[in-house]
Amino acid sequence: MPPLPTPLEVILSIMRQDFASGKTDRAIELAKAAAPYLHAKATITAVNLDFSKMRDSQLDEYCKHGDTRESAANENSE
């Protein structure tokens, strides 16, 4: 007797069948259900920059792109 598929294998199998047959709405819902088991959740990592050890070109690049941490925090608080 072959081993039973895992619940994730069942979800992915049905998702692929639905997508192939044009049932994209249901395939999307199944993809959402499977995603946490297949993809790591993004996390925020703090970075401490020591500006005293940066070269001028590195500082210029940093200033050009800006530090978006403050603006991201403001967006999340709204």
mmCIF file as gemmi writes it, N, C-alpha and C atoms, coordinates in Angstrom:
data_model
loop_
_atom_site.group_PDB
_atom_site.id
_atom_site.type_symbol
_atom_site.label_atom_id
_atom_site.label_alt_id
_atom_site.label_comp_id
_atom_site.label_asym_id
_atom_site.label_entity_id
_atom_site.label_seq_id
_atom_site.pdbx_PDB_ins_code
_atom_site.Cartn_x
_atom_site.Cartn_y
_atom_site.Cartn_z
_atom_site.occupancy
_atom_site.B_iso_or_equiv
_atom_site.pdbx_formal_charge
_atom_site.auth_seq_id
_atom_site.auth_asym_id
_atom_site.pdbx_PDB_model_num
ATOM 1 N N . MET Axp A 1 ? 0.853 -1.181 0 1 0 ? 1 A 1
ATOM 2 C CA . MET Axp A 1 ? 0 0 0 1 0 ? 1 A 1
ATOM 3 C C . MET Axp A 1 ? 0.898 1.243 0 1 0 ? 1 A 1
ATOM 4 N N . PRO Axp A 2 ? 0.684 2.17 -0.962 1 0 ? 2 A 1
ATOM 5 C CA . PRO Axp A 2 ? 1.519 3.382 -1.004 1 0 ? 2 A 1
ATOM 6 C C . PRO Axp A 2 ? 1.199 4.297 0.176 1 0 ? 2 A 1
ATOM 7 N N . PRO Axp A 3 ? 2.177 5.1 0.6 1 0 ? 3 A 1
ATOM 8 C CA . PRO Axp A 3 ? 1.92 6.008 1.729 1 0 ? 3 A 1
ATOM 9 C C . PRO Axp A 3 ? 0.886 7.069 1.343 1 0 ? 3 A 1
ATOM 10 N N . LEU Axp A 4 ? 0.132 7.491 2.316 1 0 ? 4 A 1
ATOM 11 C CA . LEU Axp A 4 ? -0.861 8.535 2.082 1 0 ? 4 A 1
ATOM 12 C C . LEU Axp A 4 ? -0.17 9.876 1.868 1 0 ? 4 A 1
ATOM 13 N N . PRO Axp A 5 ? -0.725 10.719 0.991 1 0 ? 5 A 1
ATOM 14 C CA . PRO Axp A 5 ? -0.115 12.039 0.797 1 0 ? 5 A 1
ATOM 15 C C . PRO Axp A 5 ? -0.332 12.908 2.033 1 0 ? 5 A 1
ATOM 16 N N . THR Axp A 6 ? 0.57 13.829 2.22 1 0 ? 6 A 1
ATOM 17 C CA . THR Axp A 6 ? 0.416 14.771 3.326 1 0 ? 6 A 1
ATOM 18 C C . THR Axp A 6 ? -0.677 15.77 2.967 1 0 ? 6 A 1
ATOM 19 N N . PRO Axp A 7 ? -1.239 16.454 3.948 1 0 ? 7 A 1
ATOM 20 C CA . PRO Axp A 7 ? -2.245 17.476 3.635 1 0 ? 7 A 1
ATOM 21 C C . PRO Axp A 7 ? -1.713 18.535 2.662 1 0 ? 7 A 1
ATOM 22 N N . LEU Axp A 8 ? -0.457 18.927 2.804 1 0 ? 8 A 1
ATOM 23 C CA . LEU Axp A 8 ? 0.126 19.904 1.887 1 0 ? 8 A 1
ATOM 24 C C . LEU Axp A 8 ? 0.18 19.351 0.466 1 0 ? 8 A 1
ATOM 25 N N . GLU Axp A 9 ? 0.56 18.095 0.318 1 0 ? 9 A 1
ATOM 26 C CA . GLU Axp A 9 ? 0.599 17.479 -1.015 1 0 ? 9 A 1
ATOM 27 C C . GLU Axp A 9 ? -0.79 17.444 -1.65 1 0 ? 9 A 1
ATOM 28 N N . VAL Axp A 10 ? -1.814 17.205 -0.854 1 0 ? 10 A 1
ATOM 29 C CA . VAL Axp A 10 ? -3.185 17.198 -1.362 1 0 ? 10 A 1
ATOM 30 C C . VAL Axp A 10 ? -3.573 18.6 -1.839 1 0 ? 10 A 1
ATOM 31 N N . ILE Axp A 11 ? -3.291 19.614 -1.005 1 0 ? 11 A 1
ATOM 32 C CA . ILE Axp A 11 ? -3.621 20.998 -1.37 1 0 ? 11 A 1
ATOM 33 C C . ILE Axp A 11 ? -2.926 21.382 -2.674 1 0 ? 11 A 1
ATOM 34 N N . LEU Axp A 12 ? -1.625 21.08 -2.78 1 0 ? 12 A 1
ATOM 35 C CA . LEU Axp A 12 ? -0.879 21.447 -3.987 1 0 ? 12 A 1
ATOM 36 C C . LEU Axp A 12 ? -1.375 20.706 -5.217 1 0 ? 12 A 1
ATOM 37 N N . SER Axp A 13 ? -1.729 19.454 -5.053 1 0 ? 13 A 1
ATOM 38 C CA . SER Axp A 13 ? -2.236 18.671 -6.179 1 0 ? 13 A 1
ATOM 39 C C . SER Axp A 13 ? -3.553 19.249 -6.708 1 0 ? 13 A 1
ATOM 40 N N . ILE Axp A 14 ? -4.468 19.524 -5.805 1 0 ? 14 A 1
ATOM 41 C CA . ILE Axp A 14 ? -5.758 20.091 -6.209 1 0 ? 14 A 1
ATOM 42 C C . ILE Axp A 14 ? -5.562 21.489 -6.785 1 0 ? 14 A 1
ATOM 43 N N . MET Axp A 15 ? -4.666 22.279 -6.198 1 0 ? 15 A 1
ATOM 44 C CA . MET Axp A 15 ? -4.38 23.618 -6.695 1 0 ? 15 A 1
ATOM 45 C C . MET Axp A 15 ? -3.903 23.548 -8.15 1 0 ? 15 A 1
ATOM 46 N N . ARG Axp A 16 ? -2.976 22.645 -8.422 1 0 ? 16 A 1
ATOM 47 C CA . ARG Axp A 16 ? -2.44 22.515 -9.789 1 0 ? 16 A 1
ATOM 48 C C . ARG Axp A 16 ? -3.522 22.057 -10.768 1 0 ? 16 A 1
ATOM 49 N N . GLN Axp A 17 ? -4.366 21.124 -10.342 1 0 ? 17 A 1
ATOM 50 C CA . GLN Axp A 17 ? -5.457 20.659 -11.206 1 0 ? 17 A 1
ATOM 51 C C . GLN Axp A 17 ? -6.432 21.797 -11.502 1 0 ? 17 A 1
ATOM 52 N N . ASP Axp A 18 ? -6.787 22.547 -10.466 1 0 ? 18 A 1
ATOM 53 C CA . ASP Axp A 18 ? -7.718 23.664 -10.641 1 0 ? 18 A 1
ATOM 54 C C . ASP Axp A 18 ? -7.132 24.721 -11.566 1 0 ? 18 A 1
ATOM 55 N N . PHE Axp A 19 ? -5.858 25.047 -11.381 1 0 ? 19 A 1
ATOM 56 C CA . PHE Axp A 19 ? -5.222 26.056 -12.22 1 0 ? 19 A 1
ATOM 57 C C . PHE Axp A 19 ? -5.195 25.601 -13.677 1 0 ? 19 A 1
ATOM 58 N N . ALA Axp A 20 ? -4.859 24.326 -13.907 1 0 ? 20 A 1
ATOM 59 C CA . ALA Axp A 20 ? -4.788 23.79 -15.267 1 0 ? 20 A 1
ATOM 60 C C . ALA Axp A 20 ? -6.157 23.77 -15.944 1 0 ? 20 A 1
ATOM 61 N N . SER Axp A 21 ? -7.212 23.592 -15.156 1 0 ? 21 A 1
ATOM 62 C CA . SER Axp A 21 ? -8.555 23.535 -15.743 1 0 ? 21 A 1
ATOM 63 C C . SER Axp A 21 ? -9.257 24.892 -15.747 1 0 ? 21 A 1
ATOM 64 N N . GLY Axp A 22 ? -8.537 25.944 -15.386 1 0 ? 22 A 1
ATOM 65 C CA . GLY Axp A 22 ? -9.107 27.286 -15.462 1 0 ? 22 A 1
ATOM 66 C C . GLY Axp A 22 ? -9.849 27.745 -14.223 1 0 ? 22 A 1
ATOM 67 N N . LYS Axp A 23 ? -9.83 26.972 -13.172 1 0 ? 23 A 1
ATOM 68 C CA . LYS Axp A 23 ? -10.489 27.366 -11.919 1 0 ? 23 A 1
ATOM 69 C C . LYS Axp A 23 ? -9.509 28.188 -11.084 1 0 ? 23 A 1
ATOM 70 N N . THR Axp A 24 ? -9.152 29.355 -11.617 1 0 ? 24 A 1
ATOM 71 C CA . THR Axp A 24 ? -8.085 30.136 -11 1 0 ? 24 A 1
ATOM 72 C C . THR Axp A 24 ? -8.465 30.694 -9.633 1 0 ? 24 A 1
ATOM 73 N N . ASP Axp A 25 ? -9.724 31.053 -9.43 1 0 ? 25 A 1
ATOM 74 C CA . ASP Axp A 25 ? -10.124 31.594 -8.124 1 0 ? 25 A 1
ATOM 75 C C . ASP Axp A 25 ? -9.875 30.573 -7.015 1 0 ? 25 A 1
ATOM 76 N N . ARG Axp A 26 ? -10.272 29.33 -7.268 1 0 ? 26 A 1
ATOM 77 C CA . ARG Axp A 26 ? -10.053 28.292 -6.249 1 0 ? 26 A 1
ATOM 78 C C . ARG Axp A 26 ? -8.566 27.955 -6.125 1 0 ? 26 A 1
ATOM 79 N N . ALA Axp A 27 ? -7.841 27.968 -7.255 1 0 ? 27 A 1
ATOM 80 C CA . ALA Axp A 27 ? -6.406 27.697 -7.216 1 0 ? 27 A 1
ATOM 81 C C . ALA Axp A 27 ? -5.682 28.753 -6.385 1 0 ? 27 A 1
ATOM 82 N N . ILE Axp A 28 ? -6.112 30.008 -6.489 1 0 ? 28 A 1
ATOM 83 C CA . ILE Axp A 28 ? -5.502 31.083 -5.709 1 0 ? 28 A 1
ATOM 84 C C . ILE Axp A 28 ? -5.752 30.866 -4.222 1 0 ? 28 A 1
ATOM 85 N N . GLU Axp A 29 ? -6.963 30.495 -3.855 1 0 ? 29 A 1
ATOM 86 C CA . GLU Axp A 29 ? -7.269 30.243 -2.445 1 0 ? 29 A 1
ATOM 87 C C . GLU Axp A 29 ? -6.423 29.092 -1.899 1 0 ? 29 A 1
ATOM 88 N N . LEU Axp A 30 ? -6.243 28.055 -2.68 1 0 ? 30 A 1
ATOM 89 C CA . LEU Axp A 30 ? -5.417 26.932 -2.248 1 0 ? 30 A 1
ATOM 90 C C . LEU Axp A 30 ? -3.942 27.342 -2.163 1 0 ? 30 A 1
ATOM 91 N N . ALA Axp A 31 ? -3.496 28.19 -3.079 1 0 ? 31 A 1
ATOM 92 C CA . ALA Axp A 31 ? -2.115 28.684 -3.028 1 0 ? 31 A 1
ATOM 93 C C . ALA Axp A 31 ? -1.888 29.483 -1.75 1 0 ? 31 A 1
ATOM 94 N N . LYS Axp A 32 ? -2.875 30.301 -1.374 1 0 ? 32 A 1
ATOM 95 C CA . LYS Axp A 32 ? -2.771 31.066 -0.129 1 0 ? 32 A 1
ATOM 96 C C . LYS Axp A 32 ? -2.687 30.135 1.083 1 0 ? 32 A 1
ATOM 97 N N . ALA Axp A 33 ? -3.435 29.044 1.044 1 0 ? 33 A 1
ATOM 98 C CA . ALA Axp A 33 ? -3.417 28.094 2.156 1 0 ? 33 A 1
ATOM 99 C C . ALA Axp A 33 ? -2.071 27.375 2.245 1 0 ? 33 A 1
ATOM 100 N N . ALA Axp A 34 ? -1.437 27.112 1.113 1 0 ? 34 A 1
ATOM 101 C CA . ALA Axp A 34 ? -0.179 26.372 1.097 1 0 ? 34 A 1
ATOM 102 C C . ALA Axp A 34 ? 1.036 27.267 1.348 1 0 ? 34 A 1
ATOM 103 N N . ALA Axp A 35 ? 0.931 28.545 1.016 1 0 ? 35 A 1
ATOM 104 C CA . ALA Axp A 35 ? 2.089 29.449 1.057 1 0 ? 35 A 1
ATOM 105 C C . ALA Axp A 35 ? 2.842 29.462 2.386 1 0 ? 35 A 1
ATOM 106 N N . PRO Axp A 36 ? 2.17 29.535 3.539 1 0 ? 36 A 1
ATOM 107 C CA . PRO Axp A 36 ? 2.933 29.585 4.799 1 0 ? 36 A 1
ATOM 108 C C . PRO Axp A 36 ? 3.805 28.354 5.041 1 0 ? 36 A 1
ATOM 109 N N . TYR Axp A 37 ? 3.461 27.244 4.417 1 0 ? 37 A 1
ATOM 110 C CA . TYR Axp A 37 ? 4.226 26.022 4.609 1 0 ? 37 A 1
ATOM 111 C C . TYR Axp A 37 ? 5.392 25.911 3.623 1 0 ? 37 A 1
ATOM 112 N N . LEU Axp A 38 ? 5.401 26.779 2.605 1 0 ? 38 A 1
ATOM 113 C CA . LEU Axp A 38 ? 6.427 26.706 1.575 1 0 ? 38 A 1
ATOM 114 C C . LEU Axp A 38 ? 7.383 27.89 1.565 1 0 ? 38 A 1
ATOM 115 N N . HIS Axp A 39 ? 6.956 29.023 2.095 1 0 ? 39 A 1
ATOM 116 C CA . HIS Axp A 39 ? 7.757 30.24 2.028 1 0 ? 39 A 1
ATOM 117 C C . HIS Axp A 39 ? 7.914 30.827 3.428 1 0 ? 39 A 1
ATOM 118 N N . ALA Axp A 40 ? 9.138 31.179 3.757 1 0 ? 40 A 1
ATOM 119 C CA . ALA Axp A 40 ? 9.402 31.781 5.06 1 0 ? 40 A 1
ATOM 120 C C . ALA Axp A 40 ? 8.766 33.164 5.129 1 0 ? 40 A 1
ATOM 121 N N . LYS Axp A 41 ? 8.276 33.514 6.281 1 0 ? 41 A 1
ATOM 122 C CA . LYS Axp A 41 ? 7.686 34.833 6.486 1 0 ? 41 A 1
ATOM 123 C C . LYS Axp A 41 ? 8.805 35.864 6.609 1 0 ? 41 A 1
ATOM 124 N N . ALA Axp A 42 ? 8.635 36.98 5.924 1 0 ? 42 A 1
ATOM 125 C CA . ALA Axp A 42 ? 9.637 38.039 5.973 1 0 ? 42 A 1
ATOM 126 C C . ALA Axp A 42 ? 9.681 38.643 7.377 1 0 ? 42 A 1
ATOM 127 N N . THR Axp A 43 ? 10.884 38.956 7.808 1 0 ? 43 A 1
ATOM 128 C CA . THR Axp A 43 ? 11.05 39.586 9.114 1 0 ? 43 A 1
ATOM 129 C C . THR Axp A 43 ? 11.857 40.865 8.951 1 0 ? 43 A 1
ATOM 130 N N . ILE Axp A 44 ? 11.712 41.753 9.903 1 0 ? 44 A 1
ATOM 131 C CA . ILE Axp A 44 ? 12.456 43.002 9.893 1 0 ? 44 A 1
ATOM 132 C C . ILE Axp A 44 ? 13.736 42.799 10.696 1 0 ? 44 A 1
ATOM 133 N N . THR Axp A 45 ? 14.835 43.207 10.134 1 0 ? 45 A 1
ATOM 134 C CA . THR Axp A 45 ? 16.12 43.081 10.802 1 0 ? 45 A 1
ATOM 135 C C . THR Axp A 45 ? 16.699 44.471 11.024 1 0 ? 45 A 1
ATOM 136 N N . ALA Axp A 46 ? 17.09 44.742 12.235 1 0 ? 46 A 1
ATOM 137 C CA . ALA Axp A 46 ? 17.703 46.031 12.548 1 0 ? 46 A 1
ATOM 138 C C . ALA Axp A 46 ? 19.155 46.025 12.084 1 0 ? 46 A 1
ATOM 139 N N . VAL Axp A 47 ? 19.56 47.132 11.503 1 0 ? 47 A 1
ATOM 140 C CA . VAL Axp A 47 ? 20.932 47.286 11.047 1 0 ? 47 A 1
ATOM 141 C C . VAL Axp A 47 ? 21.505 48.53 11.701 1 0 ? 47 A 1
ATOM 142 N N . ASN Axp A 48 ? 22.623 48.356 12.376 1 0 ? 48 A 1
ATOM 143 C CA . ASN Axp A 48 ? 23.308 49.496 12.977 1 0 ? 48 A 1
ATOM 144 C C . ASN Axp A 48 ? 24.42 49.933 12.037 1 0 ? 48 A 1
ATOM 145 N N . LEU Axp A 49 ? 24.311 51.151 11.529 1 0 ? 49 A 1
ATOM 146 C CA . LEU Axp A 49 ? 25.321 51.675 10.621 1 0 ? 49 A 1
ATOM 147 C C . LEU Axp A 49 ? 26.289 52.56 11.372 1 0 ? 49 A 1
ATOM 148 N N . ASP Axp A 50 ? 27.565 52.337 11.148 1 0 ? 50 A 1
ATOM 149 C CA . ASP Axp A 50 ? 28.594 53.178 11.744 1 0 ? 50 A 1
ATOM 150 C C . ASP Axp A 50 ? 29.067 54.135 10.652 1 0 ? 50 A 1
ATOM 151 N N . PHE Axp A 51 ? 28.468 55.314 10.634 1 0 ? 51 A 1
ATOM 152 C CA . PHE Axp A 51 ? 28.762 56.286 9.595 1 0 ? 51 A 1
ATOM 153 C C . PHE Axp A 51 ? 30.211 56.766 9.651 1 0 ? 51 A 1
ATOM 154 N N . SER Axp A 52 ? 30.848 56.664 10.804 1 0 ? 52 A 1
ATOM 155 C CA . SER Axp A 52 ? 32.23 57.143 10.918 1 0 ? 52 A 1
ATOM 156 C C . SER Axp A 52 ? 33.203 56.292 10.106 1 0 ? 52 A 1
ATOM 157 N N . LYS Axp A 53 ? 32.8 55.07 9.765 1 0 ? 53 A 1
ATOM 158 C CA . LYS Axp A 53 ? 33.684 54.187 9.004 1 0 ? 53 A 1
ATOM 159 C C . LYS Axp A 53 ? 33.298 54.088 7.535 1 0 ? 53 A 1
ATOM 160 N N . MET Axp A 54 ? 32.301 54.87 7.111 1 0 ? 54 A 1
ATOM 161 C CA . MET Axp A 54 ? 31.861 54.832 5.719 1 0 ? 54 A 1
ATOM 162 C C . MET Axp A 54 ? 32.684 55.797 4.872 1 0 ? 54 A 1
ATOM 163 N N . ARG Axp A 55 ? 32.923 55.377 3.635 1 0 ? 55 A 1
ATOM 164 C CA . ARG Axp A 55 ? 33.573 56.267 2.689 1 0 ? 55 A 1
ATOM 165 C C . ARG Axp A 55 ? 32.551 57.267 2.17 1 0 ? 55 A 1
ATOM 166 N N . ASP Axp A 56 ? 33.026 58.362 1.605 1 0 ? 56 A 1
ATOM 167 C CA . ASP Axp A 56 ? 32.124 59.393 1.079 1 0 ? 56 A 1
ATOM 168 C C . ASP Axp A 56 ? 31.157 58.821 0.054 1 0 ? 56 A 1
ATOM 169 N N . SER Axp A 57 ? 31.645 57.921 -0.808 1 0 ? 57 A 1
ATOM 170 C CA . SER Axp A 57 ? 30.776 57.348 -1.839 1 0 ? 57 A 1
ATOM 171 C C . SER Axp A 57 ? 29.656 56.517 -1.202 1 0 ? 57 A 1
ATOM 172 N N . GLN Axp A 58 ? 29.974 55.822 -0.113 1 0 ? 58 A 1
ATOM 173 C CA . GLN Axp A 58 ? 28.953 55.035 0.576 1 0 ? 58 A 1
ATOM 174 C C . GLN Axp A 58 ? 27.929 55.945 1.252 1 0 ? 58 A 1
ATOM 175 N N . LEU Axp A 59 ? 28.406 57.021 1.854 1 0 ? 59 A 1
ATOM 176 C CA . LEU Axp A 59 ? 27.488 57.977 2.48 1 0 ? 59 A 1
ATOM 177 C C . LEU Axp A 59 ? 26.59 58.626 1.439 1 0 ? 59 A 1
ATOM 178 N N . ASP Axp A 60 ? 27.172 58.993 0.292 1 0 ? 60 A 1
ATOM 179 C CA . ASP Axp A 60 ? 26.376 59.597 -0.791 1 0 ? 60 A 1
ATOM 180 C C . ASP Axp A 60 ? 25.282 58.637 -1.248 1 0 ? 60 A 1
ATOM 181 N N . GLU Axp A 61 ? 25.615 57.369 -1.397 1 0 ? 61 A 1
ATOM 182 C CA . GLU Axp A 61 ? 24.642 56.364 -1.837 1 0 ? 61 A 1
ATOM 183 C C . GLU Axp A 61 ? 23.534 56.204 -0.799 1 0 ? 61 A 1
ATOM 184 N N . TYR Axp A 62 ? 23.917 56.173 0.465 1 0 ? 62 A 1
ATOM 185 C CA . TYR Axp A 62 ? 22.931 56.038 1.543 1 0 ? 62 A 1
ATOM 186 C C . TYR Axp A 62 ? 21.996 57.245 1.547 1 0 ? 62 A 1
ATOM 187 N N . CYS Axp A 63 ? 22.558 58.427 1.413 1 0 ? 63 A 1
ATOM 188 C CA . CYS Axp A 63 ? 21.747 59.652 1.433 1 0 ? 63 A 1
ATOM 189 C C . CYS Axp A 63 ? 20.84 59.736 0.209 1 0 ? 63 A 1
ATOM 190 N N . LYS Axp A 64 ? 21.306 59.231 -0.914 1 0 ? 64 A 1
ATOM 191 C CA . LYS Axp A 64 ? 20.503 59.273 -2.138 1 0 ? 64 A 1
ATOM 192 C C . LYS Axp A 64 ? 19.227 58.445 -1.974 1 0 ? 64 A 1
ATOM 193 N N . HIS Axp A 65 ? 19.358 57.293 -1.357 1 0 ? 65 A 1
ATOM 194 C CA . HIS Axp A 65 ? 18.2 56.408 -1.179 1 0 ? 65 A 1
ATOM 195 C C . HIS Axp A 65 ? 17.415 56.743 0.075 1 0 ? 65 A 1
ATOM 196 N N . GLY Axp A 66 ? 18.058 57.355 1.031 1 0 ? 66 A 1
ATOM 197 C CA . GLY Axp A 66 ? 17.367 57.746 2.258 1 0 ? 66 A 1
ATOM 198 C C . GLY Axp A 66 ? 17.129 56.584 3.189 1 0 ? 66 A 1
ATOM 199 N N . ASP Axp A 67 ? 16.805 56.947 4.388 1 0 ? 67 A 1
ATOM 200 C CA . ASP Axp A 67 ? 16.468 55.967 5.418 1 0 ? 67 A 1
ATOM 201 C C . ASP Axp A 67 ? 14.959 55.915 5.489 1 0 ? 67 A 1
ATOM 202 N N . THR Axp A 68 ? 14.362 54.818 5.062 1 0 ? 68 A 1
ATOM 203 C CA . THR Axp A 68 ? 12.903 54.707 4.976 1 0 ? 68 A 1
ATOM 204 C C . THR Axp A 68 ? 12.276 54.173 6.251 1 0 ? 68 A 1
ATOM 205 N N . ARG Axp A 69 ? 13.082 53.932 7.28 1 0 ? 69 A 1
ATOM 206 C CA . ARG Axp A 69 ? 12.514 53.345 8.501 1 0 ? 69 A 1
ATOM 207 C C . ARG Axp A 69 ? 11.466 54.247 9.128 1 0 ? 69 A 1
ATOM 208 N N . GLU Axp A 70 ? 11.722 55.553 9.181 1 0 ? 70 A 1
ATOM 209 C CA . GLU Axp A 70 ? 10.777 56.47 9.809 1 0 ? 70 A 1
ATOM 210 C C . GLU Axp A 70 ? 9.479 56.55 9.018 1 0 ? 70 A 1
ATOM 211 N N . SER Axp A 71 ? 9.586 56.641 7.691 1 0 ? 71 A 1
ATOM 212 C CA . SER Axp A 71 ? 8.372 56.738 6.884 1 0 ? 71 A 1
ATOM 213 C C . SER Axp A 71 ? 7.575 55.448 6.952 1 0 ? 71 A 1
ATOM 214 N N . ALA Axp A 72 ? 8.259 54.286 7.006 1 0 ? 72 A 1
ATOM 215 C CA . ALA Axp A 72 ? 7.536 53.022 7.137 1 0 ? 72 A 1
ATOM 216 C C . ALA Axp A 72 ? 6.824 52.931 8.466 1 0 ? 72 A 1
ATOM 217 N N . ALA Axp A 73 ? 7.456 53.412 9.53 1 0 ? 73 A 1
ATOM 218 C CA . ALA Axp A 73 ? 6.824 53.396 10.843 1 0 ? 73 A 1
ATOM 219 C C . ALA Axp A 73 ? 5.597 54.299 10.862 1 0 ? 73 A 1
ATOM 220 N N . ASN Axp A 74 ? 5.677 55.432 10.209 1 0 ? 74 A 1
ATOM 221 C CA . ASN Axp A 74 ? 4.528 56.338 10.151 1 0 ? 74 A 1
ATOM 222 C C . ASN Axp A 74 ? 3.389 55.74 9.369 1 0 ? 74 A 1
ATOM 223 N N . GLU Axp A 75 ? 3.676 55.026 8.285 1 0 ? 75 A 1
ATOM 224 C CA . GLU Axp A 75 ? 2.625 54.393 7.5 1 0 ? 75 A 1
ATOM 225 C C . GLU Axp A 75 ? 1.905 53.323 8.318 1 0 ? 75 A 1
ATOM 226 N N . ASN Axp A 76 ? 2.66 52.564 9.113 1 0 ? 76 A 1
ATOM 227 C CA . ASN Axp A 76 ? 2.063 51.496 9.902 1 0 ? 76 A 1
ATOM 228 C C . ASN Axp A 76 ? 1.217 52.006 11.048 1 0 ? 76 A 1
ATOM 229 N N . SER Axp A 77 ? 1.467 53.242 11.507 1 0 ? 77 A 1
ATOM 230 C CA . SER Axp A 77 ? 0.741 53.747 12.657 1 0 ? 77 A 1
ATOM 231 C C . SER Axp A 77 ? -0.59 54.394 12.285 1 0 ? 77 A 1
ATOM 232 N N . GLU Axp A 78 ? -0.817 54.576 10.983 1 0 ? 78 A 1
ATOM 233 C CA . GLU Axp A 78 ? -2.066 55.222 10.552 1 0 ? 78 A 1
ATOM 234 C C . GLU Axp A 78 ? -3.247 54.306 10.613 1 0 ? 78 A 1
